Amino acid sequence: MRLDEANYRLTLEGAIVLSVGFHPHAAPDPGAKAALAELHLRKIDLADRVHVLNVGGYIGGSTRAEIAYATAQGKPITYLET
């Protein structure tokens, strides 16, 4: 399932989806990368839960850090693929 498909499905289920706007690892410079990573954490702060799109079972380093942050904040975590 692609990101836009998951966004569509969750939206139809009545969820307010705060999706990835830009992947920090693709940022043009270290300052932008840090700012985007911080923005992802603020989205987690706003979320009721975090749904990880681990296509093919893959979870990268920044996603692992976001999962750890969400867990520390007491946010439930769900996964596209188990």
N, C-alpha and C positions, 0 to 999 in steps of 0.2 A: 504494500500500500504506500502510495506517495504521500508527501506532506499535505498537498492540496486535497487529496481524497479523504485523509483523516480529518482535516479541518472541516470539510463539507459534512462528513458523517456526524461529527461531534456537534456542529452547529445545528443540524437538523434534529439532534437529540435535545436541543435546548441549552447547550453549553455556550458560555461566552469563551471564545478561544483567543488566548494571547499567544500567538505563534512566534516562531523565530522570524525576525525581520531580516536578519543578516547573520551569517555565521562568523563568530569572532576570529576563527583561524584564517579566514579569507580577508581580514582587514588589511588595509594598505600599509599601516605602520603600527608600532607597538602601543602608542597612545590611543589610537582608535580601537585596537584590539582590547585593551583594558577597559575602555569606556563601554564597548559592546558587551563584554563579559559582565560588567556591573549592571548594565541594563537588563540582562537576562535574570540576574538575581532579583532585581526590583519587580520583574514580572512574576517571579516565583512568590515574592511577598504578597502580591495581589491575588494569586491563584488560590482556589479551594483545593485543588489537587494538581499534580504534575503527571502528564501522560507522555511517556517516552516513546518516540518512534524509532525503535531499534530494529530497523530493516535488516533482515539477514542475521539477526542476533547481535549486530555490531553496536557497541557503545564506546564512543571516543573519550578521550581524557577530559575535555571540557564538560561533556555531558555527565561524566562520572562525578566531577566536582559539583555540578548543579544538582545532581541527585543527592549527594552528601549534604549540600546546603538545605535542600528541601526537606530531607529527613530530619536534620537538626532543627528545622522550623516546625516540625510536626505535620508536614504536608503529606497526605497519602500519595503514593507513587503507583501508577499503573503502566503497563508496557504493551505495546502493539504486539510484540512476539514474546512468548515466554521461554 
